[in-house]
Amino acid sequence: MSEPGTIKNSQEMVALVKRIDKGNPSPEDLQTLSKELNRKPQLWQSLGNHQNQVFTAVLRKVNQSAVVQECGKRYVEEMKTEFGYYSSTFVEKMLIDEIIMRWLRLVLADNAFTVATQQDHSPATGIYHDKRLDLAQKRYLRAIDTLARVRKMIAQTQAKGAEMFKNLMSKDG
């Protein structure tokens, strides 16, 4: 490192993380990590986003193929774009993440249903997978409905705020 508490390259960052992850990190290492996370917010935004880690884990469960997983990640990004994720409020982003998670879990339930019912199976197995799929569909649709309701409330609040501002301005004039 060039000066204490400054990371020059990725090798130094990896070494710092390894030292911290071993347990009982030094105060200096923790301070250096904190400085780096402040200096490069994309680090904590990426590593601290547990939802993306869950997306990746579920995509792995859907299909072991690295190619299919990469395509799935791109599909998730396309879904985020279609839902307006990058211009949304924090709450909307959380709900969009929930919609995507519910969609991924719906895909898992649908795959399990298809595999289980393609072969001879007991009525109990069919009922189990049917209920699981039905519940996944309900959760997915509920997440979409919740986002729609929140966006409606946000629009109404903004409209009321604009009306109040307009009224204030007309009184001043």
C-alpha distance (Angstrom), angle and dihedral (degrees) to the residues before:
residue distance angle dihedral
M1 . . .
S2 3.78 . .
E3 3.82 96.9 .
P4 3.77 128.2 5.6
G5 3.78 112.3 -82.7
T6 3.82 95.8 17.7
I7 3.80 124.6 111.3
K8 3.81 114.5 -149.3
N9 3.80 101.6 -176.7
S10 3.79 145.7 2.8
Q11 3.83 93.1 -92.4
E12 3.79 90.3 59.7
M13 3.81 90.3 47.8
V14 3.82 91.5 50.9
A15 3.81 90.4 48.8
L16 3.82 90.4 49.7
V17 3.81 92.4 50.0
K18 3.81 91.2 48.5
R19 3.80 91.2 51.8
I20 3.80 91.8 48.7
D21 3.81 94.2 44.8
K22 3.81 92.3 54.1
G23 3.78 88.1 73.0
N24 3.78 134.1 -110.3
P25 3.84 93.5 52.9
S26 3.78 120.4 -163.6
P27 3.80 117.9 -104.7
E28 3.81 88.2 -119.6
D29 3.81 92.0 56.4
L30 3.80 91.4 48.3
Q31 3.80 90.5 48.8
T32 3.82 90.7 49.5
L33 3.80 90.5 49.8
S34 3.79 90.9 49.3
K35 3.82 91.2 50.6
E36 3.81 91.2 49.8
L37 3.80 92.9 48.6
N38 3.81 89.5 50.1
R39 3.80 91.3 46.9
K40 3.81 94.1 46.2
P41 3.81 109.1 31.1
Q42 3.80 91.1 175.1
L43 3.82 86.9 73.3
W44 3.80 96.2 60.3
Q45 3.79 92.4 34.9
S46 3.79 90.5 56.5
L47 3.81 100.6 36.2
G48 3.79 94.1 38.2
N49 3.79 94.2 50.7
H50 3.78 99.2 100.1
Q51 3.79 91.5 176.8
N52 3.82 90.2 66.2
Q53 3.79 89.4 49.3
V54 3.81 89.6 52.5
F55 3.83 90.5 47.2
T56 3.81 88.7 54.4
A57 3.82 92.8 47.6
V58 3.81 92.2 49.8
L59 3.82 91.5 46.4
R60 3.82 87.9 53.4
K61 3.79 89.3 51.8
V62 3.82 92.1 49.6
N63 3.79 91.8 54.4
Q64 3.80 134.4 -3.8
S65 3.81 93.4 -149.4
A66 3.80 112.1 108.9
V67 3.80 88.6 -148.4
V68 3.82 92.8 54.4
Q69 3.82 90.6 45.0
E70 3.81 91.3 52.7
C71 3.81 90.1 48.5
G72 3.80 88.2 49.4
K73 3.81 91.2 52.7
R74 3.79 89.5 52.3
Y75 3.81 90.5 48.7
V76 3.80 89.6 51.7
E77 3.82 89.3 51.4
E78 3.81 90.0 49.6
M79 3.81 89.8 50.8
K80 3.81 90.0 51.2
T81 3.80 90.1 51.8
E82 3.81 92.5 47.5
F83 3.81 90.9 51.5
G84 3.83 90.6 49.4
Y85 3.79 93.1 -114.7
Y86 3.80 97.7 159.5
S87 3.82 94.2 54.5
S88 3.81 95.8 39.6
T89 3.78 131.8 106.0
F90 3.79 119.8 -102.1
V91 3.82 92.2 -100.1
E92 3.81 91.6 49.0
K93 3.82 89.9 50.6
M94 3.80 90.1 52.9
L95 3.81 90.1 50.7
I96 3.81 92.6 47.0
D97 3.81 88.8 51.6
E98 3.81 87.9 51.1
I99 3.81 91.7 50.5
I100 3.79 91.0 51.5
M101 3.82 91.4 46.8
R102 3.80 90.6 49.7
W103 3.80 89.6 48.7
L104 3.83 90.9 51.5
R105 3.80 90.9 48.8
L106 3.81 89.2 48.0
V107 3.81 88.7 54.6
L108 3.82 89.6 50.8
A109 3.81 91.7 49.6
D110 3.80 91.4 46.2
N111 3.81 91.5 50.1
A112 3.81 91.4 48.7
F113 3.81 90.7 48.1
T114 3.81 91.7 50.0
V115 3.81 94.1 48.1
A116 3.80 93.5 45.0
T117 3.80 95.8 47.6
Q118 3.82 97.7 42.8
Q119 3.77 90.3 73.8
D120 3.78 133.8 44.9
H121 3.77 108.3 -67.7
S122 3.76 140.5 166.1
P123 3.79 120.5 -100.6
A124 3.82 88.1 -114.4
T125 3.83 90.6 57.5
G126 3.80 91.3 49.6
I127 3.79 92.1 48.1
Y128 3.81 92.0 47.4
H129 3.80 93.7 52.2
D130 3.80 92.4 42.0
K131 3.82 91.3 53.3
R132 3.80 91.2 45.2
L133 3.80 90.9 51.7
D134 3.81 92.1 45.3
L135 3.81 91.6 51.2
A136 3.83 91.6 48.1
Q137 3.81 90.2 51.6
K138 3.82 91.7 49.8
R139 3.79 92.2 49.7
Y140 3.80 91.4 48.6
L141 3.81 93.1 50.0
R142 3.82 91.4 44.5
A143 3.81 90.2 54.1
I144 3.81 90.6 51.9
D145 3.80 90.9 47.6
T146 3.81 91.3 50.1
L147 3.81 91.8 52.9
A148 3.81 90.3 49.2
R149 3.83 91.5 50.7
V150 3.81 92.9 47.6
R151 3.80 91.5 49.0
K152 3.79 90.1 49.6
M153 3.82 90.5 51.8
I154 3.82 90.9 48.3
A155 3.82 91.2 50.5
Q156 3.82 91.4 48.3
T157 3.80 91.4 48.9
Q158 3.79 91.6 49.2
A159 3.81 91.2 48.0
K160 3.82 91.3 50.8
G161 3.80 90.3 47.7
A162 3.79 91.4 50.5
E163 3.82 91.0 48.4
M164 3.81 91.3 50.2
F165 3.81 90.9 49.2
K166 3.81 91.0 48.7
N167 3.81 90.6 50.3
L168 3.80 91.1 48.7
M169 3.76 91.9 49.8
S170 3.82 92.9 48.5
K171 3.82 90.8 52.6
D172 3.81 91.0 52.9
G173 3.79 92.7 50.7
